[in-house]
Amino acid sequence: MAFIFYLINTFVPGTMAEITLPGLGMNAGTLIGVISLIFTAIFLIRALSDALVLSDVVTDIFIKRLGIKEERSPKRAVRDLMYVIVVILVTTAVQPLISTLDPAIENPVAAATIYVALAIILILIYDIGRILYRIVERKAESMADSLAKMTDRRKNRD
């Protein structure tokens, strides 16, 4: 549904660009575009919340197969990845709305939106990297300990 409303937002407002709504003094295409963008956001948020639940299940399965005992961190990394996707989608969806603003305001607001989204994405990617580094570090330490124990057992045999 989100994709259908996105397509409506893309194609329909252009066909109604010359129609002005009486009483509102607003372009009909702009109104339809804003309404379809709102519906797109609603369905997108709903789909992403379902995807978070699904990602938790998939992450649990993956964590159990890897033998990682701490379940919180990998789940948080997957959620951070989902948030990165949400930030990208929201920023992309807001850009057509920003382009309808006055040209004097449009450029600074568009730039601010992109820079804020970039900052949020960088923070989330840093958090994902930190979580994954911690997991790899713990696995490497446990492997090193097992190899050291195996070496000690061989020395004791000899």
N, CA, C and O atoms as a GROMACS GRO file, in nm:
protein
  632
    1MET      N    1   0.082  -0.120   0.000
    1MET     CA    2   0.000   0.000   0.000
    1MET      C    3   0.086   0.126   0.000
    1MET      O    4   0.054   0.225  -0.067
    2ALA      N    5   0.195   0.123   0.075
    2ALA     CA    6   0.283   0.239   0.078
    2ALA      C    7   0.338   0.268  -0.061
    2ALA      O    8   0.349   0.384  -0.101
    3PHE      N    9   0.373   0.163  -0.135
    3PHE     CA   10   0.425   0.180  -0.270
    3PHE      C   11   0.318   0.237  -0.363
    3PHE      O   12   0.347   0.322  -0.447
    4ILE      N   13   0.194   0.191  -0.348
    4ILE     CA   14   0.084   0.242  -0.431
    4ILE      C   15   0.061   0.390  -0.404
    4ILE      O   16   0.045   0.469  -0.498
    5PHE      N   17   0.058   0.429  -0.277
    5PHE     CA   18   0.040   0.571  -0.246
    5PHE      C   19   0.160   0.654  -0.291
    5PHE      O   20   0.145   0.771  -0.327
    6TYR      N   21   0.279   0.595  -0.288
    6TYR     CA   22   0.397   0.666  -0.339
    6TYR      C   23   0.383   0.689  -0.489
    6TYR      O   24   0.417   0.797  -0.539
    7LEU      N   25   0.334   0.589  -0.561
    7LEU     CA   26   0.312   0.606  -0.705
    7LEU      C   27   0.206   0.713  -0.732
    7LEU      O   28   0.220   0.794  -0.824
    8ILE      N   29   0.101   0.712  -0.651
    8ILE     CA   30  -0.002   0.816  -0.665
    8ILE      C   31   0.061   0.952  -0.642
    8ILE      O   32   0.034   1.047  -0.717
    9ASN      N   33   0.144   0.964  -0.540
    9ASN     CA   34   0.210   1.090  -0.509
    9ASN      C   35   0.303   1.134  -0.621
    9ASN      O   36   0.324   1.253  -0.643
   10THR      N   37   0.359   1.039  -0.693
   10THR     CA   38   0.452   1.070  -0.800
   10THR      C   39   0.382   1.115  -0.927
   10THR      O   40   0.426   1.210  -0.992
   11PHE      N   41   0.272   1.049  -0.965
   11PHE     CA   42   0.212   1.074  -1.095
   11PHE      C   43   0.089   1.163  -1.094
   11PHE      O   44   0.071   1.243  -1.186
   12VAL      N   45   0.004   1.155  -0.995
   12VAL     CA   46  -0.123   1.228  -0.996
   12VAL      C   47  -0.107   1.379  -0.978
   12VAL      O   48  -0.170   1.454  -1.052
   13PRO      N   49  -0.027   1.429  -0.883
   13PRO     CA   50  -0.018   1.574  -0.866
   13PRO      C   51   0.024   1.649  -0.993
   13PRO      O   52  -0.019   1.762  -1.014
   14GLY      N   53   0.106   1.588  -1.077
   14GLY     CA   54   0.147   1.654  -1.201
   14GLY      C   55   0.033   1.672  -1.298
   14GLY      O   56   0.033   1.766  -1.378
   15THR      N   57  -0.065   1.583  -1.294
   15THR     CA   58  -0.180   1.595  -1.385
   15THR      C   59  -0.280   1.698  -1.338
   15THR      O   60  -0.367   1.741  -1.414
   16MET      N   61  -0.270   1.739  -1.212
   16MET     CA   62  -0.364   1.835  -1.155
   16MET      C   63  -0.297   1.967  -1.120
   16MET      O   64  -0.347   2.042  -1.035
   17ALA      N   65  -0.186   1.995  -1.182
   17ALA     CA   66  -0.107   2.114  -1.147
   17ALA      C   67  -0.180   2.244  -1.176
   17ALA      O   68  -0.154   2.344  -1.109
   18GLU      N   69  -0.268   2.246  -1.274
   18GLU     CA   70  -0.335   2.370  -1.313
   18GLU      C   71  -0.466   2.393  -1.241
   18GLU      O   72  -0.528   2.498  -1.260
   19ILE      N   73  -0.512   2.299  -1.160
   19ILE     CA   74  -0.640   2.312  -1.090
   19ILE      C   75  -0.616   2.377  -0.955
   19ILE      O   76  -0.535   2.330  -0.875
   20THR      N   77  -0.688   2.485  -0.929
   20THR     CA   78  -0.680   2.554  -0.801
   20THR      C   79  -0.810   2.528  -0.725
   20THR      O   80  -0.919   2.542  -0.781
   21LEU      N   81  -0.798   2.489  -0.600
   21LEU     CA   82  -0.916   2.460  -0.519
   21LEU      C   83  -0.980   2.590  -0.472
   21LEU      O   84  -0.913   2.674  -0.411
   22PRO      N   85  -1.109   2.608  -0.501
   22PRO     CA   86  -1.175   2.732  -0.457
   22PRO      C   87  -1.188   2.734  -0.305
   22PRO      O   88  -1.213   2.632  -0.242
   23GLY      N   89  -1.171   2.851  -0.248
   23GLY     CA   90  -1.180   2.868  -0.104
   23GLY      C   91  -1.049   2.845  -0.033
   23GLY      O   92  -1.023   2.909   0.070
   24LEU      N   93  -0.968   2.757  -0.084
   24LEU     CA   94  -0.838   2.730  -0.023
   24LEU      C   95  -0.726   2.804  -0.094
   24LEU      O   96  -0.623   2.836  -0.034
   25GLY      N   97  -0.746   2.831  -0.223
   25GLY     CA   98  -0.644   2.896  -0.302
   25GLY      C   99  -0.520   2.810  -0.314
   25GLY      O  100  -0.409   2.861  -0.331
   26MET      N  101  -0.540   2.680  -0.306
   26MET     CA  102  -0.428   2.587  -0.308
   26MET      C  103  -0.435   2.501  -0.434
   26MET      O  104  -0.543   2.472  -0.485
   27ASN      N  105  -0.320   2.463  -0.481
   27ASN     CA  106  -0.311   2.377  -0.597
   27ASN      C  107  -0.363   2.238  -0.560
   27ASN      O  108  -0.324   2.183  -0.457
   28ALA      N  109  -0.450   2.180  -0.642
   28ALA     CA  110  -0.508   2.048  -0.614
   28ALA      C  111  -0.401   1.940  -0.615
   28ALA      O  112  -0.407   1.846  -0.536
   29GLY      N  113  -0.305   1.954  -0.703
   29GLY     CA  114  -0.196   1.856  -0.709
   29GLY      C  115  -0.115   1.853  -0.581
   29GLY      O  116  -0.076   1.746  -0.534
   30THR      N  117  -0.090   1.970  -0.524
   30THR     CA  118  -0.016   1.978  -0.398
   30THR      C  119  -0.093   1.912  -0.285
   30THR      O  120  -0.036   1.839  -0.204
   31LEU      N  121  -0.224   1.938  -0.279
   31LEU     CA  122  -0.307   1.879  -0.175
   31LEU      C  123  -0.310   1.726  -0.187
   31LEU      O  124  -0.294   1.656  -0.088
   32ILE      N  125  -0.328   1.675  -0.308
   32ILE     CA  126  -0.329   1.530  -0.329
   32ILE      C  127  -0.192   1.471  -0.296
   32ILE      O  128  -0.182   1.363  -0.238
   33GLY      N  129  -0.087   1.541  -0.334
   33GLY     CA  130   0.048   1.495  -0.303
   33GLY      C  131   0.073   1.485  -0.154
   33GLY      O  132   0.132   1.388  -0.107
   34VAL      N  133   0.029   1.586  -0.079
   34VAL     CA  134   0.049   1.585   0.067
   34VAL      C  135  -0.032   1.472   0.131
   34VAL      O  136   0.017   1.400   0.218
   35ILE      N  137  -0.158   1.458   0.088
   35ILE     CA  138  -0.243   1.353   0.145
   35ILE      C  139  -0.186   1.214   0.113
   35ILE      O  140  -0.181   1.128   0.201
   36SER      N  141  -0.145   1.192  -0.010
   36SER     CA  142  -0.089   1.061  -0.045
   36SER      C  143   0.044   1.036   0.026
   36SER      O  144   0.077   0.922   0.059
   37LEU      N  145   0.121   1.143   0.050
   37LEU     CA  146   0.246   1.129   0.125
   37LEU      C  147   0.218   1.090   0.270
   37LEU      O  148   0.291   1.010   0.328
   38ILE      N  149   0.114   1.146   0.328
   38ILE     CA  150   0.076   1.110   0.465
   38ILE      C  151   0.035   0.963   0.471
   38ILE      O  152   0.077   0.890   0.561
   39PHE      N  153  -0.047   0.920   0.374
   39PHE     CA  154  -0.088   0.780   0.372
   39PHE      C  155   0.032   0.688   0.347
   39PHE      O  156   0.040   0.579   0.405
   40THR      N  157   0.124   0.730   0.263
   40THR     CA  158   0.245   0.652   0.239
   40THR      C  159   0.322   0.635   0.369
   40THR      O  160   0.368   0.525   0.400
   41ALA      N  161   0.336   0.743   0.445
   41ALA     CA  162   0.409   0.737   0.572
   41ALA      C  163   0.340   0.644   0.670
   41ALA      O  164   0.406   0.567   0.740
   42ILE      N  165   0.207   0.650   0.677
   42ILE     CA  166   0.134   0.564   0.769
   42ILE      C  167   0.156   0.417   0.737
   42ILE      O  168   0.188   0.338   0.825
   43PHE      N  169   0.140   0.380   0.610
   43PHE     CA  170   0.160   0.240   0.571
   43PHE      C  171   0.306   0.198   0.583
   43PHE      O  172   0.335   0.083   0.616
   44LEU      N  173   0.396   0.290   0.557
   44LEU     CA  174   0.538   0.259   0.569
   44LEU      C  175   0.576   0.234   0.714
   44LEU      O  176   0.652   0.141   0.743
   45ILE      N  177   0.526   0.315   0.805
   45ILE     CA  178   0.554   0.296   0.947
   45ILE      C  179   0.498   0.162   0.994
   45ILE      O  180   0.561   0.091   1.072
   46ARG      N  181   0.379   0.130   0.948
   46ARG     CA  182   0.319   0.001   0.985
   46ARG      C  183   0.401  -0.115   0.931
   46ARG      O  184   0.424  -0.213   1.002
   47ALA      N  185   0.446  -0.105   0.807
   47ALA     CA  186   0.526  -0.212   0.748
   47ALA      C  187   0.661  -0.224   0.820
   47ALA      O  188   0.710  -0.335   0.841
   48LEU      N  189   0.720  -0.112   0.858
   48LEU     CA  190   0.848  -0.117   0.927
   48LEU      C  191   0.834  -0.173   1.069
   48LEU      O  192   0.925  -0.240   1.117
   49SER      N  193   0.722  -0.147   1.135
   49SER     CA  194   0.704  -0.207   1.267
   49SER      C  195   0.689  -0.358   1.255
   49SER      O  196   0.739  -0.433   1.340
   50ASP      N  197   0.621  -0.405   1.150
   50ASP     CA  198   0.613  -0.549   1.125
   50ASP      C  199   0.751  -0.605   1.092
   50ASP      O  200   0.784  -0.716   1.133
   51ALA      N  201   0.830  -0.529   1.019
   51ALA     CA  202   0.965  -0.573   0.984
   51ALA      C  203   1.054  -0.581   1.108
   51ALA      O  204   1.140  -0.668   1.115
   52LEU      N  205   1.034  -0.493   1.205
   52LEU     CA  206   1.111  -0.500   1.330
   52LEU      C  207   1.082  -0.630   1.404
   52LEU      O  208   1.173  -0.694   1.456
   53VAL      N  209   0.954  -0.668   1.410
   53VAL     CA  210   0.917  -0.793   1.477
   53VAL      C  211   0.980  -0.911   1.403
   53VAL      O  212   1.035  -1.002   1.465
   54LEU      N  213   0.971  -0.909   1.271
   54LEU     CA  214   1.029  -1.016   1.190
   54LEU      C  215   1.180  -1.020   1.206
   54LEU      O  216   1.239  -1.128   1.214
   55SER      N  217   1.244  -0.903   1.212
   55SER     CA  218   1.390  -0.900   1.228
   55SER      C  219   1.432  -0.953   1.365
   55SER      O  220   1.538  -1.013   1.377
   56ASP      N  221   1.349  -0.932   1.469
   56ASP     CA  222   1.379  -0.988   1.600
   56ASP      C  223   1.380  -1.141   1.595
   56ASP      O  224   1.468  -1.205   1.653
   57VAL      N  225   1.282  -1.199   1.526
   57VAL     CA  226   1.274  -1.344   1.515
   57VAL      C  227   1.394  -1.398   1.437
   57VAL      O  228   1.458  -1.495   1.479
   58VAL      N  229   1.425  -1.334   1.324
   58VAL     CA  230   1.539  -1.379   1.242
   58VAL      C  231   1.670  -1.362   1.320
   58VAL      O  232   1.757  -1.448   1.312
   59THR      N  233   1.683  -1.253   1.392
   59THR     CA  234   1.803  -1.230   1.472
   59THR      C  235   1.818  -1.335   1.581
   59THR      O  236   1.928  -1.383   1.606
   60ASP      N  237   1.706  -1.372   1.646
   60ASP     CA  238   1.712  -1.477   1.748
   60ASP      C  239   1.763  -1.608   1.690
   60ASP      O  240   1.847  -1.675   1.750
   61ILE      N  241   1.712  -1.644   1.573
   61ILE     CA  242   1.756  -1.768   1.508
   61ILE      C  243   1.904  -1.759   1.474
   61ILE      O  244   1.979  -1.854   1.498
   62PHE      N  245   1.947  -1.647   1.418
   62PHE     CA  246   2.086  -1.628   1.379
   62PHE      C  247   2.178  -1.631   1.501
   62PHE      O  248   2.286  -1.689   1.496
   63ILE      N  249   2.135  -1.567   1.610
   63ILE     CA  250   2.216  -1.562   1.732
   63ILE      C  251   2.234  -1.702   1.790
   63ILE      O  252   2.343  -1.738   1.834
   64LYS      N  253   2.126  -1.780   1.791
   64LYS     CA  254   2.136  -1.916   1.845
   64LYS      C  255   2.229  -2.002   1.760
   64LYS      O  256   2.302  -2.085   1.815
   65ARG      N  257   2.227  -1.984   1.629
   65ARG     CA  258   2.316  -2.062   1.541
   65ARG      C  259   2.462  -2.024   1.561
   65ARG      O  260   2.551  -2.109   1.552
   66LEU      N  261   2.488  -1.896   1.588
   66LEU     CA  262   2.626  -1.852   1.611
   66LEU      C  263   2.676  -1.888   1.751
   66LEU      O  264   2.796  -1.890   1.776
   67GLY      N  265   2.582  -1.915   1.840
   67GLY     CA  266   2.621  -1.949   1.977
   67GLY      C  267   2.649  -1.828   2.063
   67GLY      O  268   2.720  -1.838   2.163
   68ILE      N  269   2.594  -1.714   2.026
   68ILE     CA  270   2.613  -1.592   2.105
   68ILE      C  271   2.512  -1.593   2.218
   68ILE      O  272   2.393  -1.611   2.195
   69LYS      N  273   2.561  -1.574   2.340
   69LYS     CA  274   2.471  -1.583   2.455
   69LYS      C  275   2.402  -1.451   2.484
   69LYS      O  276   2.289  -1.450   2.533
   70GLU      N  277   2.466  -1.341   2.456
   70GLU     CA  278   2.407  -1.211   2.484
   70GLU      C  279   2.314  -1.173   2.369
   70GLU      O  280   2.360  -1.146   2.258
   71GLU      N  281   2.185  -1.172   2.395
   71GLU     CA  282   2.088  -1.150   2.289
   71GLU      C  283   2.056  -1.003   2.266
   71GLU      O  284   2.006  -0.967   2.160
   72ARG      N  285   2.084  -0.920   2.361
   72ARG     CA  286   2.045  -0.780   2.349
   72ARG      C  287   2.120  -0.704   2.242
   72ARG      O  288   2.058  -0.633   2.163
   73SER      N  289   2.249  -0.716   2.239
   73SER     CA  290   2.330  -0.636   2.148
   73SER      C  291   2.302  -0.665   2.000
   73SER      O  292   2.284  -0.570   1.923
   74PRO      N  293   2.297  -0.791   1.958
   74PRO     CA  294   2.267  -0.814   1.817
   74PRO      C  295   2.128  -0.764   1.777
   74PRO      O  296   2.109  -0.715   1.666
   75LYS      N  297   2.033  -0.777   1.867
   75LYS     CA  298   1.899  -0.725   1.837
   75LYS      C  299   1.905  -0.573   1.820
   75LYS      O  300   1.842  -0.517   1.730
   76ARG      N  301   1.982  -0.509   1.905
   76ARG     CA  302   1.995  -0.363   1.894
   76ARG      C  303   2.062  -0.323   1.764
   76ARG      O  304   2.026  -0.222   1.705
   77ALA      N  305   2.159  -0.402   1.720
   77ALA     CA  306   2.226  -0.372   1.593
   77ALA      C  307   2.129  -0.384   1.477
   77ALA      O  308   2.131  -0.302   1.385
   78VAL      N  309   2.045  -0.486   1.479
   78VAL     CA  310   1.946  -0.502   1.372
   78VAL      C  311   1.844  -0.389   1.377
   78VAL      O  312   1.803  -0.337   1.273
   79ARG      N  313   1.804  -0.350   1.495
   79ARG     CA  314   1.711  -0.237   1.506
   79ARG      C  315   1.775  -0.108   1.458
   79ARG      O  316   1.709  -0.027   1.392
   80ASP      N  317   1.901  -0.088   1.489
   80ASP     CA  318   1.971   0.030   1.439
   80ASP      C  319   1.974   0.031   1.287
   80ASP      O  320   1.959   0.136   1.224
   81LEU      N  321   1.995  -0.086   1.228
   81LEU     CA  322   1.993  -0.097   1.081
   81LEU      C  323   1.855  -0.061   1.027
   81LEU      O  324   1.844   0.008   0.925
   82MET      N  325   1.751  -0.106   1.094
   82MET     CA  326   1.615  -0.071   1.051
   82MET      C  327   1.591   0.080   1.065
   82MET      O  328   1.525   0.141   0.981
   83TYR      N  329   1.646   0.140   1.170
   83TYR     CA  330   1.631   0.284   1.188
   83TYR      C  331   1.705   0.361   1.079
   83TYR      O  332   1.659   0.466   1.036
   84VAL      N  333   1.818   0.310   1.034
   84VAL     CA  334   1.891   0.373   0.924
   84VAL      C  335   1.802   0.373   0.800
   84VAL      O  336   1.793   0.474   0.729
   85ILE      N  337   1.737   0.261   0.774
   85ILE     CA  338   1.646   0.253   0.659
   85ILE      C  339   1.531   0.350   0.674
   85ILE      O  340   1.493   0.416   0.578
   86VAL      N  341   1.475   0.360   0.794
   86VAL     CA  342   1.364   0.453   0.819
   86VAL      C  343   1.409   0.597   0.796
   86VAL      O  344   1.336   0.675   0.735
   87VAL      N  345   1.527   0.633   0.845
   87VAL     CA  346   1.577   0.770   0.828
   87VAL      C  347   1.595   0.802   0.680
   87VAL      O  348   1.560   0.912   0.635
   88ILE      N  349   1.648   0.708   0.605
   88ILE     CA  350   1.666   0.730   0.460
   88ILE      C  351   1.531   0.747   0.392
   88ILE      O  352   1.514   0.837   0.309
   89LEU      N  353   1.435   0.662   0.425
   89LEU     CA  354   1.303   0.671   0.362
   89LEU      C  355   1.229   0.799   0.400
   89LEU      O  356   1.166   0.862   0.315
   90VAL      N  357   1.237   0.837   0.526
   90VAL     CA  358   1.169   0.960   0.569
   90VAL      C  359   1.232   1.082   0.503
   90VAL      O  360   1.162   1.172   0.458
   91THR      N  361   1.364   1.085   0.498
   91THR     CA  362   1.432   1.198   0.434
   91THR      C  363   1.396   1.208   0.287
   91THR      O  364   1.373   1.317   0.235
   92THR      N  365   1.390   1.094   0.220
   92THR     CA  366   1.352   1.092   0.079
   92THR      C  367   1.209   1.135   0.061
   92THR      O  368   1.177   1.206  -0.035
   93ALA      N  369   1.121   1.094   0.151
   93ALA     CA  370   0.979   1.128   0.139
   93ALA      C  371   0.953   1.275   0.169
   93ALA      O  372   0.858   1.333   0.116
   94VAL      N  373   1.036   1.336   0.252
   94VAL     CA  374   1.015   1.476   0.290
   94VAL      C  375   1.064   1.573   0.182
   94VAL      O  376   1.017   1.686   0.175
   95GLN      N  377   1.158   1.530   0.100
   95GLN     CA  378   1.216   1.619   0.000
   95GLN      C  379   1.114   1.679  -0.097
   95GLN      O  380   1.124   1.798  -0.126
   96PRO      N  381   1.014   1.603  -0.148
   96PRO     CA  382   0.914   1.668  -0.234
   96PRO      C  383   0.832   1.774  -0.160
   96PRO      O  384   0.793   1.875  -0.219
   97LEU      N  385   0.806   1.751  -0.032
   97LEU     CA  386   0.734   1.851   0.046
   97LEU      C  387   0.819   1.977   0.062
   97LEU      O  388   0.766   2.089   0.054
   98ILE      N  389   0.947   1.961   0.084
   98ILE     CA  390   1.036   2.076   0.100
   98ILE      C  391   1.046   2.155  -0.030
   98ILE      O  392   1.060   2.277  -0.028
   99SER      N  393   1.038   2.086  -0.142
   99SER     CA  394   1.050   2.155  -0.270
   99SER      C  395   0.931   2.245  -0.299
   99SER      O  396   0.937   2.329  -0.389
  100THR      N  397   0.822   2.229  -0.225
  100THR     CA  398   0.705   2.317  -0.244
  100THR      C  399   0.717   2.447  -0.165
  100THR      O  400   0.634   2.536  -0.180
  101LEU      N  401   0.820   2.458  -0.082
  101LEU     CA  402   0.838   2.579  -0.001
  101LEU      C  403   0.891   2.693  -0.087
  101LEU      O  404   0.932   2.674  -0.202
  102ASP      N  405   0.889   2.811  -0.029
  102ASP     CA  406   0.944   2.930  -0.094
  102ASP      C  407   1.092   2.906  -0.123
  102ASP      O  408   1.164   2.852  -0.039
  103PRO      N  409   1.139   2.946  -0.242
  103PRO     CA  410   1.280   2.920  -0.278
  103PRO      C  411   1.382   2.975  -0.178
  103PRO      O  412   1.491   2.920  -0.166
  104ALA      N  413   1.348   3.081  -0.108
  104ALA     CA  414   1.443   3.135  -0.010
  104ALA      C  415   1.457   3.043   0.110
  104ALA      O  416   1.561   3.041   0.175
  105ILE      N  417   1.353   2.968   0.140
  105ILE     CA  418   1.354   2.877   0.254
  105ILE      C  419   1.390   2.734   0.212
  105ILE      O  420   1.445   2.657   0.290
  106GLU      N  421   1.359   2.701   0.088
  106GLU     CA  422   1.374   2.564   0.040
  106GLU      C  423   1.516   2.512   0.052
  106GLU      O  424   1.537   2.403   0.106
  107ASN      N  425   1.614   2.586   0.004
  107ASN     CA  426   1.752   2.537   0.004
  107ASN      C  427   1.808   2.515   0.145
  107ASN      O  428   1.867   2.409   0.169
  108PRO      N  429   1.792   2.610   0.239
  108PRO     CA  430   1.844   2.583   0.374
  108PRO      C  431   1.773   2.467   0.444
  108PRO      O  432   1.837   2.388   0.514
  109VAL      N  433   1.642   2.457   0.426
  109VAL     CA  434   1.567   2.349   0.491
  109VAL      C  435   1.606   2.214   0.431
  109VAL      O  436   1.622   2.116   0.504
  110ALA      N  437   1.622   2.208   0.299
  110ALA     CA  438   1.662   2.083   0.234
  110ALA      C  439   1.802   2.041   0.280
  110ALA      O  440   1.826   1.924   0.309
  111ALA      N  441   1.893   2.138   0.287
  111ALA     CA  442   2.029   2.106   0.333
  111ALA      C  443   2.028   2.061   0.479
  111ALA      O  444   2.096   1.965   0.515
  112ALA      N  445   1.952   2.131   0.563
  112ALA     CA  446   1.945   2.093   0.705
  112ALA      C  447   1.886   1.953   0.722
  112ALA      O  448   1.933   1.876   0.805
  113THR      N  449   1.785   1.922   0.643
  113THR     CA  450   1.724   1.789   0.651
  113THR      C  451   1.825   1.681   0.614
  113THR      O  452   1.834   1.578   0.681
  114ILE      N  453   1.899   1.704   0.509
  114ILE     CA  454   1.998   1.605   0.465
  114ILE      C  455   2.110   1.591   0.568
  114ILE      O  456   2.153   1.479   0.597
  115TYR      N  457   2.158   1.701   0.623
  115TYR     CA  458   2.267   1.694   0.720
  115TYR      C  459   2.222   1.628   0.851
  115TYR      O  460   2.298   1.553   0.911
  116VAL      N  461   2.101   1.657   0.895
  116VAL     CA  462   2.049   1.593   1.015
  116VAL      C  463   2.034   1.443   0.992
  116VAL      O  464   2.071   1.363   1.078
  117ALA      N  465   1.981   1.405   0.877
  117ALA     CA  466   1.967   1.262   0.845
  117ALA      C  467   2.104   1.196   0.839
  117ALA      O  468   2.121   1.085   0.890
  118LEU      N  469   2.200   1.262   0.779
  118LEU     CA  470   2.335   1.207   0.771
  118LEU      C  471   2.396   1.188   0.910
  118LEU      O  472   2.460   1.086   0.937
  119ALA      N  473   2.376   1.285   0.998
  119ALA     CA  474   2.429   1.274   1.134
  119ALA      C  475   2.364   1.157   1.208
  119ALA      O  476   2.433   1.081   1.276
  120ILE      N  477   2.234   1.143   1.195
  120ILE     CA  478   2.164   1.032   1.261
  120ILE      C  479   2.214   0.898   1.207
  120ILE      O  480   2.237   0.805   1.284
  121ILE      N  481   2.230   0.889   1.075
  121ILE     CA  482   2.278   0.765   1.014
  121ILE      C  483   2.419   0.733   1.060
  121ILE      O  484   2.449   0.617   1.090
  122LEU      N  485   2.505   0.832   1.067
  122LEU     CA  486   2.643   0.808   1.112
  122LEU      C  487   2.647   0.759   1.257
  122LEU      O  488   2.725   0.670   1.291
  123ILE      N  489   2.564   0.817   1.342
  123ILE     CA  490   2.557   0.774   1.482
  123ILE      C  491   2.508   0.630   1.491
  123ILE      O  492   2.563   0.550   1.568
  124LEU      N  493   2.406   0.597   1.413
  124LEU     CA  494   2.354   0.460   1.415
  124LEU      C  495   2.455   0.360   1.360
  124LEU      O  496   2.469   0.250   1.414
  125ILE      N  497   2.526   0.397   1.254
  125ILE     CA  498   2.627   0.308   1.198
  125ILE      C  499   2.742   0.288   1.297
  125ILE      O  500   2.795   0.178   1.309
  126TYR      N  501   2.781   0.394   1.367
  126TYR     CA  502   2.884   0.381   1.469
  126TYR      C  503   2.840   0.284   1.578
  126TYR      O  504   2.919   0.200   1.623
  127ASP      N  505   2.714   0.295   1.620
  127ASP     CA  506   2.661   0.206   1.723
  127ASP      C  507   2.660   0.060   1.674
  127ASP      O  508   2.695  -0.031   1.748
  128ILE      N  509   2.620   0.040   1.548
  128ILE     CA  510   2.621  -0.095   1.490
  128ILE      C  511   2.763  -0.151   1.489
  128ILE      O  512   2.786  -0.266   1.527
  129GLY      N  513   2.858  -0.070   1.446
  129GLY     CA  514   2.998  -0.114   1.442
  129GLY      C  515   3.052  -0.148   1.580
  129GLY      O  516   3.124  -0.246   1.596
  130ARG      N  517   3.018  -0.068   1.677
  130ARG     CA  518   3.063  -0.093   1.814
  130ARG      C  519   3.005  -0.225   1.868
  130ARG      O  520   3.076  -0.302   1.933
  131ILE      N  521   2.878  -0.249   1.840
  131ILE     CA  522   2.814  -0.373   1.885
  131ILE      C  523   2.879  -0.493   1.817
  131ILE      O  524   2.912  -0.592   1.883
  132LEU      N  525   2.896  -0.486   1.686
  132LEU     CA  526   2.956  -0.597   1.613
  132LEU      C  527   3.100  -0.621   1.655
  132LEU      O  528   3.145  -0.735   1.663
  133TYR      N  529   3.174  -0.514   1.681
  133TYR     CA  530   3.312  -0.528   1.727
  133TYR      C  531   3.316  -0.601   1.861
  133TYR      O  532   3.400  -0.689   1.882
  134ARG      N  533   3.225  -0.565   1.950
  134ARG     CA  534   3.219  -0.629   2.082
  134ARG      C  535   3.190  -0.779   2.069
  134ARG      O  536   3.250  -0.860   2.139
  135ILE      N  537   3.099  -0.814   1.978
  135ILE     CA  538   3.064  -0.956   1.958
  135ILE      C  539   3.184  -1.032   1.900
  135ILE      O  540   3.218  -1.140   1.948
  136VAL      N  541   3.247  -0.975   1.799
  136VAL     CA  542   3.363  -1.040   1.737
  136VAL      C  543   3.477  -1.052   1.838
  136VAL      O  544   3.547  -1.153   1.841
  137GLU      N  545   3.496  -0.949   1.919
  137GLU     CA  546   3.603  -0.952   2.020
  137GLU      C  547   3.580  -1.064   2.120
  137GLU      O  548   3.673  -1.136   2.156
  138ARG      N  549   3.457  -1.080   2.167
  138ARG     CA  550   3.427  -1.186   2.262
  138ARG      C  551   3.445  -1.324   2.201
  138ARG      O  552   3.498  -1.415   2.265
  139LYS      N  553   3.401  -1.340   2.076
  139LYS     CA  554   3.419  -1.468   2.008
  139LYS      C  555   3.568  -1.499   1.989
  139LYS      O  556   3.610  -1.612   2.008
  140ALA      N  557   3.646  -1.398   1.952
  140ALA     CA  558   3.790  -1.418   1.932
  140ALA      C  559   3.857  -1.456   2.064
  140ALA      O  560   3.944  -1.543   2.066
  141GLU      N  561   3.817  -1.392   2.174
  141GLU     CA  562   3.874  -1.425   2.305
  141GLU      C  563   3.839  -1.568   2.344
  141GLU      O  564   3.924  -1.640   2.397
  142SER      N  565   3.716  -1.610   2.321
  142SER     CA  566   3.677  -1.746   2.358
  142SER      C  567   3.751  -1.849   2.271
  142SER      O  568   3.789  -1.955   2.319
  143MET      N  569   3.770  -1.815   2.142
  143MET     CA  570   3.847  -1.906   2.056
  143MET      C  571   3.993  -1.912   2.101
  143MET      O  572   4.052  -2.020   2.101
  144ALA      N  573   4.050  -1.800   2.137
  144ALA     CA  574   4.189  -1.797   2.185
  144ALA      C  575   4.202  -1.877   2.315
  144ALA      O  576   4.299  -1.950   2.333
  145ASP      N  577   4.105  -1.865   2.405
  145ASP     CA  578   4.108  -1.943   2.529
  145ASP      C  579   4.100  -2.092   2.500
  145ASP      O  580   4.172  -2.170   2.561
  146SER      N  581   4.011  -2.132   2.408
  146SER     CA  582   4.000  -2.275   2.375
  146SER      C  583   4.127  -2.326   2.311
  146SER      O  584   4.169  -2.438   2.341
  147LEU      N  585   4.189  -2.247   2.224
  147LEU     CA  586   4.315  -2.289   2.163
  147LEU      C  587   4.426  -2.300   2.268
  147LEU      O  588   4.509  -2.391   2.262
  148ALA      N  589   4.428  -2.208   2.364
  148ALA     CA  590   4.528  -2.213   2.471
  148ALA      C  591   4.508  -2.337   2.557
  148ALA      O  592   4.605  -2.402   2.595
  149LYS      N  593   4.383  -2.371   2.588
  149LYS     CA  594   4.355  -2.491   2.666
  149LYS      C  595   4.395  -2.617   2.589
  149LYS      O  596   4.448  -2.711   2.647
  150MET      N  597   4.369  -2.617   2.458
  150MET     CA  598   4.406  -2.732   2.377
  150MET      C  599   4.557  -2.748   2.372
  150MET      O  600   4.608  -2.859   2.376
  151THR      N  601   4.628  -2.638   2.364
  151THR     CA  602   4.775  -2.641   2.363
  151THR      C  603   4.828  -2.692   2.497
  151THR      O  604   4.922  -2.771   2.500
  152ASP      N  605   4.768  -2.646   2.606
  152ASP     CA  606   4.809  -2.692   2.739
  152ASP      C  607   4.786  -2.841   2.756
  152ASP      O  608   4.869  -2.910   2.817
  153ARG      N  609   4.676  -2.892   2.704
  153ARG     CA  610   4.648  -3.035   2.712
  153ARG      C  611   4.751  -3.116   2.633
  153ARG      O  612   4.793  -3.222   2.677
  154ARG      N  613   4.790  -3.066   2.517
  154ARG     CA  614   4.892  -3.135   2.438
  154ARG      C  615   5.027  -3.137   2.509
  154ARG      O  616   5.099  -3.237   2.506
  155LYS      N  617   5.060  -3.026   2.573
  155LYS     CA  618   5.187  -3.019   2.647
  155LYS      C  619   5.186  -3.116   2.764
  155LYS      O  620   5.287  -3.180   2.792
  156ASN      N  621   5.073  -3.127   2.832
  156ASN     CA  622   5.062  -3.217   2.945
  156ASN      C  623   5.071  -3.363   2.901
  156ASN      O  624   5.119  -3.447   2.977
  157ARG      N  625   5.024  -3.395   2.782
  157ARG     CA  626   5.032  -3.531   2.731
  157ARG      C  627   5.176  -3.570   2.702
  157ARG      O  628   5.218  -3.683   2.726
  158ASP      N  629   5.248  -3.475   2.649
  158ASP     CA  630   5.387  -3.503   2.610
  158ASP      C  631   5.470  -3.507   2.731
  158ASP      O  632   5.591  -3.529   2.723
   0.00000   0.00000   0.00000
